[in-house]
């Protein structure tokens, strides 16, 4: 029944919600915990095997009623671990119960055996076992409830898997009939009743009632136990029906972690998680999880699980192939872009060299003009006052031009150095890409191409270079800039020789970048963000905020 409901709900509620959940840092942490738990699964399996070995020893030493109890304990240990062994010890319990004349224990164990058979797809065997049982009068209600639960379970599985409509109606009627008989005999707080009540509420859209039932169920199980994994899985379904992405992924990962840590080989939650991850495009992790749960299903011995996992494995293989083809195309495009960028950088270097030559010529012209003006100043000494004022203005202009030349030379020299370094970096990146393609390390190359670490590192280096050069050229800019602001608004960089984003924006304005779009392009912010920064700082100006940027340009 568990498998049936999960599959049905997944078909009805296949939603592309995983992408939103992955934005949550907590979900990424949960996935890391699952990866670590899978890596440690041999230790969890060894712990369960140690418990089984201890129980086997006790079983071999026991006799009479105690031997029956130890056999039933082994059945409980094997039930989520190895199906064949669980069935074997149930059959031992049946044999001992009949030898001891315990009819109630015999009926109970036969009913549990029928449930085990129906859960792994042995429907004929399950019905034959149940049809061979003669409950009789005076049977304990709990035992009788388990007997009806077994019938409900097998007819529920047949209802789901049959392809014939008339047979489905027949099985469904019997399923409902035996479910009611089970309700009449089992305690309402038993796992079997709570599970089916929650399933019914979910199917009928009574989500608040279903959540209340799950709350009641959660109060009966120990956190982290195998029963807790099943209750958490149904809680995941509750939140999925409500569209609560964060909560649904939390409870799904809770169920997965509980299954792995309890060494449960009969798992329903991890292949559901693999489905969600594959929808989000995380094919690598989905493949890892489905491979793990496939190994568990083979160990458990359930053909039912293998039937459910096989289509997903096929889908993942197809997605891997498509992703590989996309990666190859992306690499080709990347190489082409790198080549174009290299050509553009070479062109930029040529242009910078030409501009530098022109600036040198202009500087020489300015020096010659200054010499001529000095000669004229000597010749026109009779007009001292007027010429003194003219000379002062010309000196100021010359100083500004010299300052501008110095700024331009400094930035051009730094720009040419950066260009040369970027060419080297692009060539190193090309060599790395070529090497990994040659070695067919496409998955690793794909991970590298997905990462934004390179971009962030280069941006940080760019800003550091800009700050260093700017403060070298204008060492008093930060103090002068803050002098234009109200005391409570003044900005102090946290690191020496570094600028904050606010000051960096006005440093660019000091260099002549007035357009917010150009500043946004350089700093990799949106135009609205740059506009908001400028407006916020200007609102803290000591004087007229409309004249603030003009004052910055004179610093």
Helices and strands as residue ranges (DSSP letters): H 2-12, H 18-22, H 25-39, H 41-61, H 64-79, H 83-99, H 103-119, H 123-131, H 141-161, H 165-185, H 191-203, H 207-218, H 226-242, H 245-261, H 269-280, H 283-300, H 303-379, G 381-383, H 384-438, H 442-450, H 453-473, H 477-483, G 487-489, H 501-510, H 516-523, H 527-538, G 545-547, H 548-553
